[in-house]
């Protein structure tokens, strides 16, 4: 995770110090992690199919986690094609797997 991406996630309070339990899970590191429960494993597999880099879960104490956001990290890329984002939106909206997705790029917000 590069510094631009990490800083963006910290601003959204998706990651914090090591004492806080975060719902942010990397889809690339889940196999070696070993801390994933069954419900989250299925959502992570779906996120992989849609080429997400991370998935954010809303976690509860006495009920299953709910996948909320697929997160795409394009901060190492030169740019992202508008058509690629439009197709991604179409696929995710049609799938109804998560209510939203975030795309992070190097470009500044305006």
N, C-alpha and C positions, 0 to 999 in steps of 0.2 A: 504494500500500500504506500503510494508516494505521499509526500507532504501536502500537496494541493488537495488531494482527495481526502486525506485524514483530517485536515483543517476544516474542510467543508462538512464532514460528518460530525466533527466536534461542535461546529456552529449550530447544527441541527439537533444537538444533544443526543445523537445516536450512539456515540461512544463517549466514554469518560474515563475516570481513573479505574484502576483495577478492582476497587472495592464495589463498584456499581455493576449490577448484573444487566447486561445489555441484550437486546433482542436481535442484534446485528450478527448475522452468520455468513461467513464466506462460503460460497458454493464450491470453491476449489480446494478447501482445506477440511471439509467435513469428514472424509474417510479416515484421515489420520487423527482427527480430534477425538472421536469416540464418545462425545457427550451429547449426541443428538438422539432425541426420542423419536419414536416411530412416526407420529403425526408430522413432525418437522422434516423427517427424512423424505417423505412423499412430496412435500412442498418444495424441498431443495432439489429433488429430481426434476420437478416441473420447471423450476427456475433454470436449471442446467439446459433443459430442452429449449428454453427461450433465450439462452446465452447470457443470462444475468451474471453479474460478478458477486453480488451479495443479495441476501434476502433479509428483510426486517420483520420480526415476529412481535406480535403483542402477546406477552406471556402472562399467565394467570397461575395462582397457586393450586386451585382444585379443579381445573378444567384444561382442555388441550390448548396449545398455542394457536394463534390465528395469524397466517401470513398476511402482512399488510402492504409491503412495498418490495418490488424488484428494483435493484439498484445496478446501474450500468456505469462503469468507470471508463471514460474516454479521455482522461486527463493525460495519458501518455501518447495519444493519437494527435495527428496534425489537425484533423477536423472530422466532423461527422456530416454525412450527406443528409439533407432534409428528407429525401425519399426513404432513406434507411430508417429514420426516426418515424416517419409516417407509417411505414410498413410494420414497424415494431409496435406502434400504438394500435394499429388495426388488429394485429395478432393477439396482443394482450387484452384488449377490450373484448374481443370475441371469445377469448378463453375464460374470462371471469374468474381467473385464479387469484388476482389481487386487485384491490380497488385503485391502486395507483402505481406508477413507476417513476423513478428519478434517473435522470441522465446527467452525469457530471462531465464537463469539458473544461478546457483551458480558457475558453472564452469568458469574458467578464459579463455579468448581468447588466442589462441596461434598463 
